[in-house]
Amino acid sequence: MLRTTLLLAALTALIVWLGGLIGGSQGAVVALVMAGVMNFGSYWFSDKIVIRMYGGQEIQQQDDPELYGMVQRLAQQNNMPMPKLFLIPSESPNAFATGRNPEHAAVAVTAGIRRLLTRRELEGVLAHEIAHVTNRDILISSIAATLAGAVMMLARMAQWGMMFGGGRRDDDRGGGGALGLLVTMIVAPLAAMLIQMAISRSREFQADDTGARLVRDPEALASALRKIAGGAEQVPLDASPQTAHMFIINPLRASSLRNLFSTHPPLEERLERLQKVATELGLAAR
């Protein structure tokens, strides 16, 4: 939580600095408001938008009593309403949670993960997803997206400023000038993107920790992550980069820059942290 707070503070500081560089606080406020309006809809209707995007089919208790029962028990343990449960018709193993708060939450699993995992492993995955809901990660990611979006808009303002001679006027006033605008256009969006992805990775670590402690079985989640990672490599999910951060394992194909630009932490680091949780809880690998 401290890491997430510091990263959000860094994004905010970046906006303030850019606003002052380009046109004072007014420019930063305008960009922030515009980014907030653009992201409000995706936050408020996130459950409906993402589920529809992946063709999710709602599951009732009679459709899959075992899966429904696991989610219901985990929700009760967290003192939250039963979230809506969806099945994604894909053989790629994965899962995600969405919704602006515990009262408007949804958990989705793919057909592939339902067949791949044991009951114990699946419960570990569901606990991870429930943790995203109770940790308010949709809200946090929406705030991060809004701040990053404001940085992108400020960079666009800088681009227009250079095109219409803003750099020369800034030089006359003793401002950052053309060099400052160039830095804004290139470095600031990259920094914002890296900070946003770091926030996403920190929330995955937190959900792993919270979920593992909820079911008191870190090894089950670790085993599930290994299986899902292997399955996702063999059968990639046709996922949108804008929603990739929501899945328990990155559904996009690996690349040489994946670790730097990934929304998910490296698998080995997640497994190491889960082993530490098992040690803290006094649980031996079963």
WOCORHU-V488852 format. One record per backbone hydrogen bond with DSSP energy under -1.0 kcal/mol. NH is the residue of the N-H (numbers start at 0). CO is the residue of the C=O. E is the energy in kcal/mol with one decimal. If there is no record, write none. Layout:
NH_CO_E, NH_CO_E
//
This chain:
4_0_-2.5, 5_1_-2.5, 6_2_-2.3, 7_3_-2.5, 8_4_-2.2, 9_5_-2.0, 10_6_-2.1, 11_7_-2.3, 12_8_-2.6, 13_9_-2.1, 14_10_-1.9, 15_11_-2.3, 16_12_-2.5, 17_13_-2.4, 18_14_-2.9, 19_15_-2.1, 20_16_-2.0, 21_17_-2.5, 22_18_-2.5, 23_18_-1.3, 27_23_-1.0, 28_24_-2.4, 29_25_-2.4, 30_26_-2.1, 31_27_-2.4, 32_28_-2.6, 33_29_-2.4, 34_30_-2.4, 35_31_-2.3, 36_32_-2.4, 37_33_-2.0, 38_34_-1.9, 39_35_-1.4, 42_38_-1.9, 43_39_-3.0, 44_40_-2.5, 48_44_-2.7, 49_45_-2.1, 50_46_-1.5, 51_47_-2.0, 52_48_-1.9, 53_49_-1.6, 54_51_-1.3, 55_50_-2.8, 56_86_-2.3, 58_84_-3.3, 62_59_-1.2, 63_59_-1.3, 67_63_-2.7, 68_64_-2.4, 69_65_-1.9, 70_66_-2.0, 71_67_-2.4, 72_68_-2.3, 73_69_-2.3, 74_70_-2.4, 75_71_-2.1, 76_72_-2.3, 77_73_-1.2, 78_75_-1.4, 79_74_-2.3, 83_104_-2.1, 85_106_-2.5, 86_56_-2.4, 87_108_-2.9, 89_87_-2.6, 95_107_-2.3, 97_105_-2.5, 103_100_-1.8, 105_97_-2.5, 106_83_-2.9, 107_95_-3.1, 108_85_-2.2, 109_93_-2.1, 110_87_-2.1, 111_89_-2.3, 113_109_-1.7, 114_110_-1.3, 115_111_-1.8, 116_112_-1.9, 121_117_-2.6, 122_118_-2.0, 123_119_-1.5, 124_120_-1.9, 125_121_-2.6, 126_122_-2.2, 127_123_-1.7, 128_124_-2.1, 129_125_-2.7, 130_126_-2.0, 131_127_-1.4, 132_128_-1.3, 133_129_-2.5, 134_130_-2.5, 135_132_-1.5, 136_131_-2.4, 139_135_-2.0, 140_136_-2.8, 141_137_-1.9, 142_138_-2.4, 143_139_-2.4, 144_140_-2.4, 145_141_-2.2, 146_142_-2.5, 147_143_-2.8, 148_144_-2.4, 149_145_-2.0, 150_146_-1.8, 151_147_-2.2, 152_148_-2.2, 153_149_-2.3, 154_150_-2.3, 155_151_-2.0, 156_152_-2.3, 157_153_-2.3, 158_154_-2.0, 159_155_-2.3, 160_156_-2.4, 161_157_-2.2, 162_158_-2.0, 163_159_-1.8, 164_161_-1.3, 165_160_-5.1, 168_164_-1.6, 169_165_-2.3, 170_166_-1.8, 171_167_-1.9, 172_168_-1.5, 173_170_-1.0, 174_169_-3.8, 179_175_-1.5, 180_176_-2.0, 181_177_-2.3, 182_178_-2.3, 183_179_-2.2, 184_180_-2.4, 185_181_-1.8, 186_182_-1.9, 187_182_-1.4, 190_186_-2.7, 191_187_-2.7, 192_188_-2.3, 193_189_-2.4, 194_190_-2.4, 195_191_-2.5, 196_192_-2.3, 197_193_-2.1, 198_194_-2.2, 199_195_-1.9, 200_196_-2.3, 201_197_-2.2, 202_198_-2.0, 203_199_-1.6, 204_200_-2.1, 205_201_-2.0, 206_202_-2.4, 207_203_-2.4, 208_204_-2.3, 209_205_-2.9, 210_206_-2.8, 211_207_-2.5, 212_208_-2.0, 213_209_-1.8, 214_210_-1.8, 216_211_-1.5, 220_216_-1.1, 221_217_-2.4, 222_218_-2.7, 223_219_-2.0, 224_220_-2.6, 225_221_-1.9, 226_222_-2.0, 227_223_-3.0, 228_224_-2.5, 229_225_-2.1, 230_226_-2.7, 231_227_-3.0, 232_228_-1.5, 233_229_-1.5, 234_230_-2.9, 238_236_-2.2, 242_239_-1.6, 245_242_-1.8, 246_243_-1.2, 247_94_-2.1, 257_254_-1.7, 260_256_-2.4, 261_257_-1.1, 269_265_-1.8, 270_266_-2.4, 271_267_-2.3, 272_268_-2.1, 273_269_-2.1, 274_270_-2.0, 275_271_-1.7, 276_272_-2.0, 277_273_-2.2, 278_274_-2.0, 279_275_-2.4, 280_276_-2.2, 282_277_-3.0
//
